[in-house]
Amino acid sequence: MNLAVTKDAKDGVRTVSLGQGQGPKATAAINEGFGTGAWIVLQNCHLATSYMPTLEGIVENFEANMDTISPQFRLWLTAMPDPNLPVSVLQNGIKMTVEPPKGLKANLIRAYLAYDPQWFESSTKPHTFKKMLFGLSFFHALILERRKFGPLGWNIRYEFSDPDRHISSAQLKMFLEEYTTVQWSALNYMAAECNYGGRVTDAQDRKTIVKIMGDFYTPEILDPSYKFSTSGIYYCPPDTNIDGYLEYIESLPLNESPEVFWLHNNADLTALINESMSILRTAVSLLPRGGGGEGKSPEETYSEVAAGIQEQLPSAPFDIEAVTRKYPTDYNESMNTVLPQELLRFNKLFKVVADSCRELQKAVKGLAVMTPDLEEVGNAFLDNKVPQLWRKAPSYPSLKPLGGYVADFLSRLQFMTEWIDEGPPVVFWISGFFFTQAFLTGVKQNMARKFKVPIDKVIWNYHMQSAKSLPSVHTSMWQNDFQAPEKGCYVYGLFIQGARWDEEAGGINESFPKVLFEEVPVIWMEAVAAWEDGTPANHYLCPVYKESARKGVLSTTGHSSNHVIDMMIPVLEKHVIKGDPHKYWTRRGVALLTQLDD
């Protein structure tokens, strides 16, 4: 729009927001613009994929209709990256991308260069307005830069934009002008829950953004001694004009340390690993697949991989009927229901894995048709990736490479086999379940039926056991240092990211340098009635995810495909901020994982 103003074309700009039924309006606007020389803006092209072929045809006819098109006519398209955008349209147009600059300092400079000086100085409460506006600008830059830390920053990479900041700053000024006192709660809600929070879809991310916003929309920001980080480098400078704020911003470090994000120094290592892996994945995808010289051909290579996997697999899937006879449905033992359900899921995946490996070998020998699915499986084997065919089987969530995935799958099958042979283990490998929520519900159901408690009144209490007992559990889930508890269950196999369990202190504590993940001890998940809850007051509601990407989608059961449960882990007194035991570790991005990526 600013360009239209400078070119005296503002009155001739016509926008059409694409969506259902908007195609004919867009076509009519373009045809009208041919004659009038108007600037036509088609917004959100990625939401109108059915209209893209029509748009492609219109653009391709531009050259043939040059005699009838006004020289002042311009066609502008806005869209998110989308594979359905016509290639010819992209090739014939000038492409521009709007992305936030990289770095906290650069984002702050961009924000203050965008503010109108007259608007900036027009508040009737200049001290409060300038302090809170700087806090808002800092918050905007901070949540953008948290994305580089991957799931430690945000479970989902959100595209926060300048309009989010513009709307929030306008609301800030409006609230300050219309009320005699600062409406802290309302401003926090509008920014964290609505303007920015409206983009946030993950439950844990919503908690995180609310906690972060509370550091900037707070009465303390009006105190000159208030700092945004423990180092004291980042703070709101004294009241001045825009040039003064820009001067302070220029004095900030070029590369910010994780402490300004309230993250551990290990987070920098995580960010560098993520960036390196992204570059390496791109490089590997560009490598030629063809064999050369006397080396093996790609077909021979992935045929050998398929044969190797097939040799490791059991000879047959689980016999569900035999298992149900050995473990019949029992009102007092829900595990007899959980086990066959798990086996059914594993059998589906087993069949897809076994069949694809067998058919791929046949296809290489010319004994079967090389279908697109089999070709994708072969290419995945060459890249040491898990084939999409397996993931759609469906598979359990996993980010492991092919070798790690196969080893993990075989371990899970072995876990189920030993359960069938020896009965329920004393300590359950919580990572080995396909649908962990069903297992946990079964444990609750056992307690509810045994002690005649309504199941909706049964909650979890979590008790960390001694780390010294973990080796015995790794040796055997049946013969170890534990005995089956009367209530609940013992579980192991969880890894903590962003912190560590400090057995001596009795709570979670800072990670050791360069230790990104740490296995936690055996946990006694005690199922108790709600009125018998013994959870300590200072605890962190720690989310448990199936794999490190953390993001997931809702399944048909209403459960997340990745999130398992929130465990209440004790928090040390030194990490309680103004009576809030959750804030410190929520900003830290601490979570428990059932498996690692290697």
N, C-alpha and C positions, 0 to 999 in steps of 0.2 A: 504493500500500500504506500510506503514511503517513496518507492520508485515511481509509482503512478503520480504522486504529488509533484515530484521533481520534473516529470515529463508532461505535466498539465493534462494528465489522462485520468485523473481521479473520478470525474463524473462519468467516464465511459467504462468503468470497471463493473462487471457483472459476475457474481459468484453463484455457483450451483453446487450444493452439497450432495454428492452422489449417494445413492442408497436405493431401496426398493421403490420402483416406479419413477425414478428421477432420470432415467435414460432419455426418454423423448424430450424432456425439458432441456437437457444438456445439448442434444442435437439441434433443437430449435435455437438455443442461445448461440451456438457456433455459427449456424447459418445466418443468423441476424448479424453477428459480429463481422462476417465476411463483407457485408455491405456498409455497415456503420463505422467500421474500424475500431470497435470496442475491444477491451481486454476481457477475455472470458477466463474465469478461474474455476476449474473443476476440482473440488475438494474431495479427499478421501477416496481416491480411485481404487484403493485396495479393497474397499467394501462393495464395489460394483463389478465383480469379475465377469458377470454375464454381459456387461456393456462394453468390455474391453475389445472384443472383435469388431464391434461397430465403430468404436473410436479409432481402431487401427485402420479401418477402411477409409475413414474421413481424412486421417493424416496422410495416408498414401495418395489420396487424390488432390492434396494441396498443390502439387506441381502442375497437374493438368488444369487446375482452375485458377492459376495465378492471375489471369486477366480479370477475373471477377472478384478477387480478394483485395480489400483495401490495404494499402501499405502500412497503415497504422494498426492493423489487426494483430493481436497476440493471443496465443493460447497457453495458459498456465495450468499445470497439473500438480496436485499435491498428493502424496501417498507415502505409506510406510513401505519398507522393502517387501516385495511380494513376487513369487515366481510367476503369477498370472499376468503381470504387466507385459504388454506386447514388446518384443525385442525391437521391432522396427520403429516404434514410437520413441523408445529410449535412444536408439541410434541416431534418429533424425533431430533430436532435441538437445538443448544445453542442460546438463544435469547439475543441480546444486543440492548440497546436503547441509542440514542445520544440525550441528552437534555441539554439545557443550565443550569448552576447552579442557585440556587435561591438566589437572592440578588444582588444589584448593586456592592458591594465590591467583591463578588465571581466572577462575570462576568468580572470585570476589571483584577483580578488576572489571570483568565484563558486566557484572551487576551494577557497579557504581558508574560506569560509563553510560549505562542505559537510563539512569535516573535523570529526570528533567530538573535542572537546578532551581527553577522557580517553584516547582512542586515540592522539591526537597526542603525549601526554606519557608514554606507557607503554613506550617503547622502552628497552632496556638499553644502547643505544648512541645516546644522544640527539643528540650532535653530528653523527655521520655520517648518522643517519636524517633529521634536519631539513634538513641541507644537500642531501641527495640528493632528498628529497621536494620541496623547493623547485625543484630542477633539473627534476624530473619535471613539476611543475605548470607551470613556465615552458615546457618542451618542448611540453606539451599545448596551451597557449595559442598558442605560436608556429606549430605546424603547422596549427592552425585558421585563423590569420590569414594564413598564406601563400596561402591559396586566393584571396584578393582580387586577387592579382597574375596570375591566370590561369595559362597554361602556364609562366611564369617560376617560379611557386611549385610547382604540381603539374600534371602532364599531364592528370590526371583529378581532378575535384573530389570528394574523399573525405569521407564523413560521419563523421568521428571523433567519438566521443561520450563522455559522462561515465563510463559503465561501463568504457571502455578505461582511463581514468585510475584508477578505483577498483581494478580488477584489478591494474594495474601497481603501485599503491601498496601493496596487500596483499602482493603478491609481494616487493616491496622490503623490507618489514618482516620477512617470513618468512625471507628469505635472510640478513638481518642478524642475526636472532635465532639461526638454526640453524648458522651458520658463524662461526668465529673471525675470519676475514679476509673482506674484501669481495670477492664474486665478480663482478668487473667484466664479464668476458666473458659470463657467464651472464645477468646482469641486462640487458646491452645486447641480447643475443639475444632474451630473453623479451619485452622491450618493443618493440624496433624490428622484429623479424622475426615475432613471434607476435601479441602483443596489438594493437599498432597495425599492424604489417606484414601481418597477416592480411587487412586491408581493402585493402591496396595491390596492385593487379593489374598495373601498368605496370612494366617492368623498370627504366627510368631512375628512376622514383619510388622504387623499392625501394632503389636506391643512395643517393638523396637522403636518405631518412628514416634510413638507417643512419649516414650522415655527420653528420646533425644530432644524432641521439641520442648520438653519441660526444662531443659538446660538453658534455653534461650528466651522463652517467654516465661520469665520468672521475675519476681520483684528484686532479686539479687542482681539482675543485670544493670540496675540503676546505681548500684554501689561501685564506685571507681576501682575498688580493690578486687572486684570479681574477675576470675580468670576462666577461660574456656578450656584450659588443659592444665594438667598437673605441673608442667614445666614452667608455666607462666608466660610463655612466648605469645600465646594467642589470647587477646582480650579486646574489649570494646574501647577504642581510644576516646579521649575527651571530645566534647562537642566541637565541631568545626564544620567547614564547608566540604563539598564533594572533593575538591582538590586536596584538602587535608586528609580525608579518609584514604584517597588514592595514594598519598604519600606514605601513610602508615602501612597500607597493604603492600606497597613496593618493598618495604623493609622486612617483610615476612620471608621465611626460608623458601627457596624455590621448590625443594622436595620436602614435603611434610612427613613427619614420623607418625607411626601408628598411634602414639599416645593422644594426638589431637582427636582421633576417632574413638578414644577410650578402648582401644584394642591392645593386645599384647604385642611386644616387638616381634614375636614369631609370625604375626600377620603379614609383615613385609616379606618374609620368606614364602608364605603361602601365595601372595600376589605375584611374586617373581616366578614361582613354579607354574602358576596358572598361565602366565603370559608366555613362558617358555614352551609349555606343552601345546598351547594354541599354535605357536609358530611351527613346532615340530610336526603337529598333525597336518597342517597345511602343506609342509614340505613333503611329507610321506605321501600325501594324496596326489602329488604331482610326479612322483617317480614312475618310470615306465614299468609296465607289467610284463612285457614280452621277454622271453628268454633269449639269450645270445650265446654264441659259441657252443661249447659242449655242456653247458649247464642245463639243469632241468627246466622243462617248460612249466608255465604256470599251472597247466592242467595236471601235470605229474606231481607238482608240489602240493596242491590242495587235495589231490586224491590221496596222497600219503598222510596228510593231516587228518582227513576224514577216516582213514583206516586206523590211525592211531587212537582217535577218539572212540571209534566203535569197539576196539579191543578192550578199552577200559570200562565200557558200560556193562552193567549186569546183562545176563542172557535174556531176561524177560522182565516185564513190568511187575508191580506188586499184585498179588492175588487178593483182591478186595474181599471176595467171598470167604476165603480161608481166614482172613483177619477178622471179619465180622463174626465168624463162628468162634474164634478164640477169644475175642473181646466183644461179647454181645452188648446190645444197648442196656445200660444199667442206670437207674434213676439216681443212684448215689455216686456214680463215677462218670462224669462228663467226658473224661479223656477217651473213653471207649467210643464216643461219637466224634471227637476231634480227630483222632488218629485216622479213621477211614476217609474223612473229608480231606485231610492233608495228602493221603496216598492217592486219591483221585486226581488231585491237582498235579502231583508229581508224575503220575502216569501219563497225563496229557502232554506234559513237557518232554518226558522220556520218549514217547512215541514220535514226536516231531524231530527230536535230536537224532534218534536212532534211524528213522526213515530217511532223513535228509542225508546223513552220512552214507547210508547204504546206496541210495539212489544216485548220489553224486559220483560214487565210484563206478557205478554201472554206466552213467552218462559219459564219463571219460573214456570208458572202454567201448562205447558205441552200442551198449545193450539197452539203453533207455534214452528218452528224449531229454535234452538239456533245456529245461524250462527256465523262464526268467527267475523264478524263485531259487532254483538250484545254482544258477549262474551267480546270483547275489550271495548265496552261501559260500561258493568257491572264492569269490572276490573278498569276502569278509575273512575267510581263512588266511588269504595272502596278507591281509592287513593286520592279522592277529586281533580281529574284532569279533564280537558276538553277532551272528547274523540276525537281521531283522525278522526273519522267519521264526527264529526261536523266541525272540522277544514277543511276537504276536501269538505265541502258542496257547496261552500267554506264559511268559516267564515271570519270575519274581524280579523286582528291581535290582539292578547290579551295574556298576560302572567298571567292573574288572575287565581286563583284556581276555582274549579267548582262552589262553592257558589257565589263568586264574579262575575264570568262570567255570571251566570244565572241572578243575580240581575242587572248587566249592560245591558244584552240583553233585559230584561223587561223594563228598563228605556228607551232604544232606541225605542222599540216598542211604549211606551207611548208617547215619543216625536213625533213620526210620526203620531200617532193617534190624538194628540192635534193639530198638523199642519193641518191635514185633516179637523178637526172640526172647527178650529178658523182662519185658514189662516196662511201665513208665519209669524213667530215670529218677534218681534222687535229686539231681541238679539238672535242669533243662538247659539245653543250648538254644537260647532265645533267637539266635541268628539263623537257626536251621529250619524255622517254620516258613511255610509259604504264606499263610494268612495268620500272622501273629495275634491279631485281635481276637480271632476265634479261640485260640488257646487260652488267652487271658480271661475271656468271658467264661470259658469252661472252668477255670480255677475258681473264679468268683461263684459260679453256679454250685460247685461242690460245697463251698463254705456255706452258702445260703441254705442249701437243702439239709446240710448236716446240723446246723445250729438254728434252723427255722427262722431265718432272717430274710426280709424282702430283698430281692437281688438289687433293686434300685437304691437300697440303703447300704450296700456293701461298697466300701472304698479301699484304697491301697495305703498301707504304711510301708515305708522302704527302710531297710536296715542293711547297711554295708557290713560285710563280713571281713575277717582278717585276710589280707593279701597273701599271707603264708599258706592259706588253704587252696589257693588257685592252682598250683601245680598238680595237686592230687585230683582235681576235677578235670584238668587237661588229660590226665592219664586214663580216667574212667569216670563217666557220669553216674555210674551205678555203685562202684566201690571207691569211696573217698572219705573225707573227713566229716561228712554231713549225714544226717538222717532226715527222711521225709518229714516236713513240718506238719503239725496238726491243722494249721490254717495257712493257706497260700502256697507258695512254691519258692524254691531256690532257682535263680537263673544266672547264667554267665554268658560271656561273649560280647559284651558291650564295650565300646571305645569312646572316650571323652575327647572332644575337640575344643580348644580354646581355654582349657583349664586342666587341672588334675585333681584326683582325690587324695587328700592329705590325711592319711589314717591317724597320724599322731595328733594332729590338731582337731580331727573329727569334723571336717567339712571340706568343701572344694577350695582350692587355692591356686595361685598363679602357676602357669606351666613352667617347666624347666626350659632354659634356652635351647632352641633348635629341636625341641620335642613337640611335634605337631599333634600327635595322637598318643593316647595312653590307655591301655586296657584297665578297666575298673575291676575291683574284686567281685566275688560272688555277691549277689544281692538277694536278700530274703524279701520277697514281695508278700507281705502279710495282708491277707484279706480280713478286714475287720468291719464291724458295724459302724455306721457313721458316728454314733454316740460314744464309741470307744476310741475315737481318733487320737493317736499319740504323736502326730506330726509336730516337730518343733516349730515354734513361731518364726524363727529365722530360717527360712528355706527358699530355695530357688526352684521354680517350676520348670524343670529342664526337659525340653522336647526330645523325644527319641525318634530317630529316622532310620529307615532301612539302608540308605546309602548316602554318601557325602554330598550329593547335589542338593538334597533336602527338599527341593520343590516336587510337588506331585499333583495329581488330579483326583477328583472325587470318583470313586468306583461306584458300581451299581448298588453296593451294600451301604453306601453313604459314608464309607471310610476313605481317607486319603490313601492313594497308592504308595505313599512314602512315609507319612507320619504314622507312628504307632501309638504312642501314649506320652503323657507328660509325667515325669517322675519328680517327686519332691525331695530334693537333696539338701542336706544341712548346709547353712552358710555361716561363715565365721563373722564375729561381731565387727571386725574391722572393715568388712565389705558391705555393711548395712549403711545406706545413705539416707539420712533424715528419716529413719524409721522404715525405709523401703528396702527389704532384703533382695528384691528381684532386679532392681535397676542396674546394679553394677555388672552382673553377669548377663543380663539381657543385652546391654550395649556391647558386651564382649562377644556376643554371638555364640555362647557356649551351648553345645548340644551333645547328645549321646548318639552313637551310630552302631548299628548291628553288624556292619562290615566295612572294611577299608577298600580302597580302589586297586590294590595290588594282589 
